[in-house]
Amino acid sequence: MASMQKRLQKELLALQNDPPPGMTLNEKSVQNSITQWIVDMEGAPGTLYEGEKFQLLFKFSSRYPFDSPQVMFTGENIPVHPHVYSNGHICLSILTEDWSPALSVQSVCLSIISMLSSCKERDDRQIIPFMCEHVTRIQRKQNGGIMMILVDATVIILVAEDSPTEKMSTLIIQSLNFNL
């Protein structure tokens, strides 16, 4: 564990002294634990994310640097991007199978900046709540048999207006006898 802490101390100093463009270590985040950092990030100039502010959460296991850090967007602003899930998890190969102990927090930060900067267009159609209804019990019978039972579930479908998903969702909802 001492080698992990030594490596993290070295990377912490590097991030404080020479952060990647638009990245700043949240100093409060490392006061209690060296294994969890928050990095504040600004969208790179000239990109779709210019002027936007994000936060990255880095978590380091006791096997770091042999295992990659867990990195995700956190906070109120999660970027809308094909490689970022709505819960903030990031789909980036160097965070999984392409991780190497030769990589660092700075290289991860640069890869995330590059990932966001490479996005050339964003679907700006308004995402609307198409249906949000608490379902206490739905039964649909066909030929005397029950096809589907949803008991005490919450159904939420978010789709873009005028998208194929909206049309498909409408058909599914109508087939379940929901009133729109």
PyMOL commands that set and color helices and strands:
alter all, ss='L'
color gray80, all
select helices_A, chain A and resi 2-17+27-30+93-95+105-117+164-175
alter helices_A, ss='H'
color red, helices_A
select strands_A, chain A and resi 23-25+36-42+53-59+70-74+127-142+145-160
alter strands_A, ss='S'
color yellow, strands_A
deselect
rebuild
show_as cartoon
